[in-house]
Amino acid sequence: MLKFFHTYFPLRSLLFIMGEGILIYLSLIIATLLRFRWQIPETGFVHAIWARVLVVTLVCQISLYYHELYEIKHAQKIFDLSIRIIHALGVTFIILAGIYYVYPSLILGRGVFFIGLFLLIFFIVSWRFFCQRIIQKNIFSEKLLLVGSGNLASLIAGEIAGNFDSGYKIAAIVDNSDHSDLAKQLKAESRSDYKQICTMAEVNRIQKIVVAFDEKRGKFPVAILLDCKMRGLTIVDGASFYETLTGKILATQVNPSSFIFSEGFRRHKFTLWGKRFLDIVLSAVGLVISAPLMLLAAIAIKATSKGHVFYKQTRIGQWEKSFSVIKFRTMQENAETYTGPIWAKDDDPRITPVGKLFRRCRLDELPQLWNVFKGSMSLVGPRPERIVFVKKLKNRLPFYAERHTVKPGITGWAQISYGYGASEEDALKKLEYDLFYIKHLSLLMDILIIVKTFKIVILGKGAR
């Protein structure tokens, strides 16, 4: 398994992406050779062909990424997969047309793309079905021995079962409770005697043991697990494993000492300075580039509904200090006069027709770049909430106050991982992602979140 931004990814996922890149590259090389009948012109083309094909390969793989074709969550049918790939390739050619308009020297040659299109579709679809069979057969999947069968163990099993390409397979379960049927559901070998943990792991060629007790007191087999550790087996705490598996921290399963003695939650000055520098530069550039778009948005709001163009609201920021967040108004003026503060809902009647479009495209968030530039917000961080909701959630959700130790953001790990939250249950789910972000805060993670945010905006997911 590979650890990337503090979450685990199967090694085969990296090999899958690299292998597909090589196939795309080779298909375009073959298409070029076929187009010129294996005689490439002697005009410097032969020396530049590798670079030209590399540009096409990179653009193609970026398009596949933004079409979510590198997130294999379930088995795919050949027709559905082919349609999605053709759509991604169509976007690839549109982007390349723009690149070639600016840099015509990068053009591969007439007819190359026509030949290459068929080769690309054939190679990509074939490669993906080959990889899909590998996943279905659990080839290269890491075997796990799960100790425990309570709520935490069920959550871990559910995450692995729900992710087609998790990279893990629960091969055995050891638990002395008589009422559990988790092993039967997973079709895994089961034992009730903790003394058999090491033997089961060795017999099944399992290298990692995940200890997933809901309550460790009185049932933690210290001597047995120590023996397993001395035999060279990897012992992992269930809550920590769940964190690296999902990219979130189970707020209801951890205690304060887990945070206190954790290696995370550090604030390096370089990270904070770099984060602020990134905020100032990107927000300034964003304000300049989006100025014409924001002007059109303001005109559209004014022309289609009565009221102010901008909507200001008091939110809670870092260290629980209040500030005024500014957004484009997407609801009717004075929308909460009769309802009071309430969560936004799907198809909320208070949202104007133009407001629905703005929310879907995230245009209503653009004025918040001014909040980022001033310093009351960051580009990346937990979503800033209203005072009335913060007071309620602090009393009901564990560790909710800790999310205010960093600046709130326009986007964040919770926003890209879970989407829009409109209830206390959603707030708890998003809190788990926020705590993970706060624990592992870094400039590289911020950049990753920004890149993923662009993908979500393009796909129009999670808006409300």
Beta strands, then each sheet from edge to edge (+ up, - down):
strand 1: 2-4
strand 2: 7-9
strand 3: 142-147
strand 4: 168-174
strand 5: 189-191
strand 6: 208-211
strand 7: 234-237
strand 8: 310-316
strand 9: 322-328
strand 10: 378-380
strand 11: 409-411
sheet 1: 1+ 2-
sheet 2: 5+ 4+ 3+ 6+ 7+
sheet 3: 8+ 9-
sheet 4: 10+ 11+
end
